[in-house]
Amino acid sequence: MKNCIVAQSGGPTAAINASLAGVIQGALHHKYGHIYGSLNGITGILEEQFLDLTEIFQEKKVLDQLKISPAMYLGSCRYKLPNPNEDITPYETIFRFFEKMEIAAFFYIGGNDSMDTVDKLSAYAAKTQSKVRIIGIPKTIDNDLCLTDHTPGFGSAAKYVAASLLEIYHDTAIYNVKSVTIVEIMGRDAGWLAAASALARNGYSAAPHLIYLPETAFDPEAFLADVQKLLKKYNNVIVAVSEGIRNKNGAYISASTGTADTFGHSQLSGAGKTLEYLVQDRLHVKVRSIELNILQRCGSHIASRTDIEESFCQGEHGVSLAAEGRTGLMVTLTRTSSDPYQTACSASPVCEIANKVKSVPPEFITPQGNDVTPQLISYLKPLIQGEVNITFSEGIPNYLPVPHLL
Amino acid sequence: MKNCIVAQSGGPTAAINASLAGVIQGALHHKYGHIYGSLNGITGILEEQFLDLTEIFQEKKVLDQLKISPAMYLGSCRYKLPNPNEDITPYETIFRFFEKMEIAAFFYIGGNDSMDTVDKLSAYAAKTQSKVRIIGIPKTIDNDLCLTDHTPGFGSAAKYVAASLLEIYHDTAIYNVKSVTIVEIMGRDAGWLAAASALARNGYSAAPHLIYLPETAFDPEAFLADVQKLLKKYNNVIVAVSEGIRNKNGAYISASTGTADTFGHSQLSGAGKTLEYLVQDRLHVKVRSIELNILQRCGSHIASRTDIEESFCQGEHGVSLAAEGRTGLMVTLTRTSSDPYQTACSASPVCEIANKVKSVPPEFITPQGNDVTPQLISYLKPLIQGEVNITFSEGIPNYLPVPHLL
């Protein structure tokens, strides 16, 4: 068998290295000669910056460590291929590289933008009758890719969000004083991750008491009324809010003007901070906002085992597709059974997925637009099940070093 | 034996319930009749709001679950006892309650302010010849209590900070673009927790590359020069900063004026955000700030086993002191050996601890004021060792419910 090459692209997740491990495992199984890793996404191919992964991952224990390490072993890029009708140069460079290195298959692990690259390269390969198989392997904590049940990386981020929300509940429950806590969660265009905060609810905690997603127009007055009503029932009201909430005119609930700090700089505030000031100003109650920030996407120490295993399998499945001679596909996941939860790897033409966004459908949001439905919780719950065995050295997690990225 | 009562006060930590579990275990061992738990600190005694913990914690497995649950099972308060020369009423109320409930010992788990309460109650007991033993049991993620090697709760917060910093390193390492990441860590007056970020460094990562503590005057120009220098060596510079950094005039590096967001509210920004804007404005490089916020004090899912066990022992030891007839003391910890790391419980008069702050001494900070010394790292490292066995239900941690606080 000839060689293959794999790359990662877009924002990091706790599971994108699990998909890489799956690709390596699959490529070893299908006996590709060399398994190359392109550094910093497709730009590594354009600039001939790559590693030979076959040597690095000889030992199973190194592959196992890769599987549970956060972010991206091969680095990332935000490179978008030009329209081939306008500039064919990068396409020619890429396929010349494939020929020189005797590449039979290229695997690209990424989100929406990366699937655009897979789509364009597949089309170019078809047009030029290249035999190189081009396969997309999904990843995104946003869970917004179409035609797949859910995306690799989402379950681990959701588990981090849910566990953190529960811990925030314990933290806020201690004072006998009314308070509001706003938790801002990633997801600019799709509210899946903010919705996953509902998984923090258990037998004794109803937090978060309110959930706002970008899919519903945010009404500040309705929000204030909701908070006020809940403060009659609970001492400490916890609100989960997507970073991407917008008002009825489509403007983000954020931004600021005319600000100056100690050093005289202007400032912008996110959705969480903005709601914090709104509550403070209008309800005169103790309020705090918490931005989960990038920790929600790189918190491998509390990754979901379901997510890590499914991500690995989808990497492996991508290699099987290429080995069968298929191309222009993105690996997808089908939920074959809900009770018990079961999934199977599948595939769809990447052209039907690239540049599209799967939002939270209206039927998964309550009519008031301030919570998610039990159906959405049932869909989400299996994705955060199970824990990953992380080992620790000197008190901190043992992850795979990424010395070539330093 | 008569009864005893225990309460918790101040800000929450991941280990303050371990100390409570230690008190309960110790009181069971010393055969106190009833072990009462005052709700919301000393105010629960003033208002006769309490639980009988003897019944609730009959089963060892419930006590074990308490030990690893974040924040405060009994709730907290920020009540400061008045000067007894000005108002004796609360003292009389408290000791009347002790008499009525046949209380032989009162255990108060808390930080600086709580030790002030222990001190005042001890003095009142001595003056009125009360036989009630008054014992303080330390807690604070700030590690700023005097006369003890380190404080319960600090090690778990330090482990959360170090693990998160390592994950942030992995997350930032992926792009081939220069960037600066500022991580704001709790500790308004003492930099111990920000210093613990140094424990994130390992064989492949030198992050955080800069550490700023409140103990050293913060010089914005020196900071910018440091960052600029490091950007020549590293693609992604990570800076750990205490929320309490101040300039040479003692003013906090934070605050803002004349700000207005979408809703027209004024804003304040913390140290991290302020440095973010400084870097953006002056160095024109990609920059992000991350506030670890309350997650660093309630992240029990990544608690330090060393911290949890030591916190438990200190709770137990407090009861032994009272059972021996001692009073007016705070339990302390003595490092009996550094290699191997060993500690023993001890005690000091609470009047020597209350209202005092232990800062990071100058010899633990580099002369440039932008990092900590290897000696400080050696002191900190043992405190984050070991992990706690957390079980999960439906994907989220199994903590002890606190229904009485709802």
Interface residues (C-beta under 8 A of the other chain):
Chain A: Q8 P12 N40 T43 S69 P70 A71 M72 G75 S76 C77 R78 K159 A162 A163 S164 L166 E167 I168 H170 D171 A173 I174 Y175 N176 L199 A200 N202 G203 Y204 S205 P220 Y234 N235 A251 I253 S254 A255 S256 T257 G258 T259 A260 D261 T262 F263 H265 S266 Q267 S269 K273 T274 Y277 L278 Q280 D281 R288 I290 E291 L292 N293 I294 L295 R297 C298 G299 S300 H301 I302 S304 K381 I384 Q385 G386 E387 F392 S393 E394 G395 I396 P397 Y399 P401 V402 P403 L405 L406
Chain B: Q8 P12 N40 T43 S69 P70 A71 M72 G75 S76 C77 R78 K159 A162 A163 S164 L166 E167 I168 H170 D171 A173 I174 Y175 N176 L199 A200 N202 G203 Y204 S205 P220 Y234 N235 A251 I253 S254 A255 S256 T257 G258 T259 A260 D261 T262 F263 H265 S266 Q267 S269 K273 T274 Y277 L278 Q280 D281 R288 I290 E291 L292 N293 I294 L295 R297 C298 G299 S300 H301 I302 S304 K381 I384 Q385 G386 E387 F392 S393 E394 G395 I396 P397 Y399 P401 V402 P403 L405 L406
